[in-house]
Amino acid sequence: MKKTLIASVIALGIAFSAQAKDIVDTAVDAGTFKTLTTALGAAGLVDTLKGKGPFTVFAPTDAAFAKIPKADLDALLKDKAKLASVLTYHVVSGKVMAVNVKAGKVKTVQGSELTVTTAGGVMVDNAHVTATDIVADNGVIHVIDTVIMPK
């Protein structure tokens, strides 16, 4: 009986910890956002995206970052202020699920507005949204195929 109870408590703890993941942990676990999570660390934004939120993150994949010439990406990763500006341009306050996305201008955490279009698939500025509604306990991730730059 005691072993069964202990096993049940351990299983419950494992199940709870598997569900309680913030935006950063969710991105890390996905395995396709290594450059993004490295960039978040370089920009000092990990704690912010582990915070209460809620946040909606338009997350570029590693393939999206690979479209940036290596020298340009390396320079961006070394410029903390510019990197933070680019990354926060990918974040919107609030939890916006795909069903609630509407075409128009949306203010980002960075302060600028990005343009969302919905004709022929959802786009954020010049990036196609390729996957939606990856839920984290402090928001949601929508996957994009291009790194978007603030205007």
C-alpha positions as CSV (number, residue, x, y, z in Angstrom):
1,M,0.0,0.0,0.0
2,K,2.7,2.5,1.0
3,K,4.8,1.7,-2.2
4,T,1.6,2.2,-4.3
5,L,0.9,5.5,-2.7
6,I,4.5,6.7,-3.2
7,A,4.5,5.6,-6.8
8,S,1.2,7.4,-7.4
9,V,2.6,10.6,-5.8
10,I,5.7,10.4,-8.0
11,A,3.7,9.7,-11.1
12,L,1.4,12.7,-10.3
13,G,4.5,14.9,-9.8
14,I,6.0,13.8,-13.1
15,A,2.7,14.4,-14.9
16,F,2.3,17.9,-13.4
17,S,5.8,18.9,-14.2
18,A,5.3,17.7,-17.8
19,Q,2.3,20.0,-18.2
20,A,3.6,23.1,-16.4
21,K,6.0,24.5,-19.0
22,D,6.6,28.1,-19.8
23,I,7.2,29.5,-23.3
24,V,11.0,29.0,-23.0
25,D,10.8,25.4,-21.8
26,T,8.2,24.6,-24.4
27,A,10.5,26.0,-27.1
28,V,13.5,24.1,-25.8
29,D,11.5,20.8,-25.7
30,A,10.3,21.3,-29.3
31,G,13.9,20.9,-30.5
32,T,13.4,23.2,-33.5
33,F,14.1,26.5,-31.8
34,K,17.7,26.1,-30.7
35,T,18.8,29.4,-32.3
36,L,15.8,31.2,-30.8
37,T,16.5,30.0,-27.3
38,T,20.2,30.8,-27.7
39,A,19.3,34.3,-28.9
40,L,16.9,34.7,-25.9
41,G,19.7,33.9,-23.6
42,A,22.1,36.3,-25.4
43,A,19.5,39.1,-25.2
44,G,18.8,38.5,-21.5
45,L,15.1,37.7,-22.2
46,V,14.8,34.2,-20.8
47,D,13.5,35.3,-17.4
48,T,11.0,37.6,-19.1
49,L,9.5,34.8,-21.2
50,K,9.5,32.5,-18.2
51,G,7.5,35.2,-16.4
52,K,3.8,35.4,-15.7
53,G,2.7,36.6,-19.2
54,P,0.5,35.8,-20.9
55,F,2.5,36.1,-24.2
56,T,1.9,35.2,-27.8
57,V,5.2,34.4,-29.5
58,F,5.7,34.2,-33.2
59,A,8.7,31.8,-33.0
60,P,11.1,31.5,-35.9
61,T,12.5,28.0,-36.4
62,D,16.2,27.1,-36.7
63,A,15.5,27.0,-40.5
64,A,14.2,30.6,-40.4
65,F,17.3,31.8,-38.6
66,A,19.4,29.9,-41.2
67,K,18.0,32.2,-43.9
68,I,20.0,35.1,-42.3
69,P,23.6,35.2,-43.6
70,K,25.9,33.7,-40.9
71,A,28.0,36.9,-40.5
72,D,24.8,39.0,-40.0
73,L,23.4,36.5,-37.5
74,D,26.7,36.4,-35.6
75,A,26.7,40.2,-35.5
76,L,23.1,40.3,-34.3
77,L,23.8,37.8,-31.5
78,K,26.6,40.0,-30.3
79,D,24.5,43.2,-30.3
80,K,22.4,42.7,-27.2
81,A,20.2,45.8,-27.6
82,K,19.5,45.1,-31.3
83,L,18.9,41.4,-30.6
84,A,16.4,42.3,-27.8
85,S,14.6,44.6,-30.2
86,V,14.3,42.0,-32.9
87,L,13.2,39.3,-30.4
88,T,10.6,41.4,-28.6
89,Y,9.2,42.3,-32.1
90,H,8.2,38.6,-32.2
91,V,6.2,38.9,-29.0
92,V,2.6,40.2,-28.4
93,S,1.1,40.8,-24.9
94,G,-1.8,38.4,-24.2
95,K,-2.6,34.9,-25.3
96,V,-3.9,35.0,-28.9
97,M,-5.1,31.6,-30.2
98,A,-5.2,31.0,-33.9
99,V,-9.0,31.1,-34.0
100,N,-8.9,34.7,-32.7
101,V,-6.3,36.0,-35.1
102,K,-7.5,38.8,-37.3
103,A,-5.9,40.7,-40.1
104,G,-4.5,44.1,-39.2
105,K,-1.8,45.9,-37.2
106,V,-0.7,44.4,-33.9
107,K,1.4,46.2,-31.3
108,T,4.4,44.1,-30.2
109,V,6.3,44.1,-26.9
110,Q,9.1,45.9,-28.7
111,G,6.7,48.8,-29.3
112,S,6.4,48.7,-33.1
113,E,3.4,47.2,-34.9
114,L,3.6,44.2,-37.1
115,T,1.1,43.4,-39.9
116,V,-1.0,40.3,-39.8
117,T,-2.7,39.1,-43.0
118,T,-5.0,36.1,-43.3
119,A,-5.7,35.8,-47.1
120,G,-4.2,32.5,-48.3
121,G,-2.9,31.6,-44.9
122,V,-1.8,33.6,-42.0
123,M,1.3,35.8,-42.3
124,V,3.1,38.0,-39.8
125,D,4.9,40.7,-41.8
126,N,6.7,38.6,-44.4
127,A,6.7,35.4,-42.4
128,H,4.3,32.5,-43.0
129,V,2.7,31.0,-39.9
130,T,3.4,27.2,-40.3
131,A,2.0,25.9,-37.0
132,T,-0.3,27.3,-34.4
133,D,-1.4,27.1,-30.8
134,I,1.5,25.4,-29.1
135,V,0.3,26.1,-25.6
136,A,2.5,27.0,-22.7
137,D,1.4,27.8,-19.2
138,N,2.2,31.5,-19.7
139,G,1.0,31.9,-23.3
140,V,1.1,30.4,-26.8
141,I,3.6,29.9,-29.6
142,H,2.9,30.2,-33.3
143,V,5.7,28.9,-35.5
144,I,6.9,31.2,-38.3
145,D,9.3,30.4,-41.2
146,T,11.2,33.7,-41.3
147,V,12.8,36.0,-38.7
148,I,10.9,39.3,-38.9
149,M,12.6,42.6,-38.4
150,P,11.2,45.7,-36.7
151,K,10.5,48.6,-39.0
